[in-house]
Amino acid sequence: MATIVIFIVLIAVLWFVMIRPQQRRQREAQQMQAELAPGANVMLTSGIFGVVREITDDYLRVEISEGASVKVVRAAIGRVLPEDFGEQPAAEAEPGTEAGVVEAQTEEPSAADGAAADNAAADSAADSAAVEPIEPEDDR
């Protein structure tokens, strides 16, 4: 009799610790996916960010960049993001750049860098000239 009670208690603990929270997460995900609307910022389960452009019963069309969109099933939507997600406030943008985009800065190579590159190339050429090919032996 005691073993049956212990078995029932273990099943109840398993239900409250594992199964019930998983069902709650599934309900929340289904509700979030059902409430999607065009224009919503979303993150797909693969980690791709985009904006919902079209919704049908079976799939969604998510624009991932200007003019590029992908067709995904509703279950691929991982979460809905806030409207201002990914936008950088104007106060944080660097002067002279658009929306905080920083252009790559290039430096002219110095004479010392050029000499070092020439020496490395010469060493590499000398090493490869000293190597002789190995002829396979004839096992006949």
N, C-alpha and C positions, 0 to 999 in steps of 0.2 A: 504494500500500500504506500509506503514512504517513497519508493522509487517512482511510482506513478506521479505523485505530487511533485517530486523534484523534476521529473521530465516535463510536466505542465508548466512549472515555474520557469524552466530554461526556455521553453518555447515562447512564453510571454515576454521574457527579457529580450530574446532575439527579435520578436516583433517590434517592441518599442525602441530598440537600439538600432536596428538595421533596416527593416522593411518599411516601417512607418515614415521615417525621414526621407527615404528614397521616393516613396509615393508622393510626399509633399513637394519634393523638388521637381518631379515629373509634372505635377499639376501646375506649378508655377511656370515652368517652361512652356507648357501648352497654352497657358493663359497669355504669356508674353508674346508668343508667336501668333496667337489669334488676334491680338490687339495691334498688330503691326499696321502701319499706314505709309503710303508713299511719302517720301521725304525724310523718313526716319534714319538717323545715323545708327548703323549696326556693326557688330563684329561677328564674323562667321566663326564657327567652331575651329576652323583651320587657322584663325588669327588674322584673316584679311579684313580690313576695314572698308566700309562702303556706305552708300546711301541707297535705300530702297526706291526704285523707280516704278516698278510695276508689280502688281499682286494678282495672282489667279488662285484657283482652288488648289492646284497641285504644286505650283512653284512661285518663286519670286525672281524678279530681275534686279540685281544689285549692281549699281555703278561703282566701280572700284577706282576709276580715274576718269578724267575728262574724255568722254567718247568711248570708254571701254567698260563693258558690263558683262556680268556672268549670270547664268541661269542656275538657281539653286533651289533645293527643296526647302520647305519651311523649317524642317528639323536642323538645317545647317546654320540657322541663326543662333549664335551663342548668347548674345545679350544686346539690348538696345542701349545706346549711348546717349548722353545728354546732347542737346542741340548745339552747344558751344564746344563740343569735344574736339581737341586738336587745334583749336584756334589759339594763337598767341596774343595776349593783350598788347595793344599798341604801345604801352609804356615800356614793355620789355624789348620791343623791336630795336635793333641797332639803327643809328642814324644813317640815312642814305641807302637803306635796304628796304625792300618791300616785304612786309609781314614777317620780318625777322629772318629772311633768307640771306645767308651769308655766302658771298661768292668765294670760290677757291682762290687762294693767293699763291702765286708762283714766284719763285726766286730764281735769279740767274745763277747758273753754276759758277763757282769761283775757279780761279786758275788751279788752286790746290786740288779741288775735286776732280778736275779734268786730268791732271797729272796722275792722280791715284787710279783713275779709271783706265788710263793708258797702261800703267804698270801692271794692273790686274789682268788686262787683256794680253799683254806680252807674256806674263807668267803662264797663263792658261795655254797660249800657243806653244810655248816651250815644252810644257808638260805633255801636250798631245803629240808633239813631234817625236818625243823619246820613246813612245810606246810602239812596239812592233806587233803586228798581228800574229796570232798563233795558228799554225797550219794544223788541220785535223790529221790524225794518224790513220793510215790505211790498214784496216784489220783483216784483210783478205788472206 
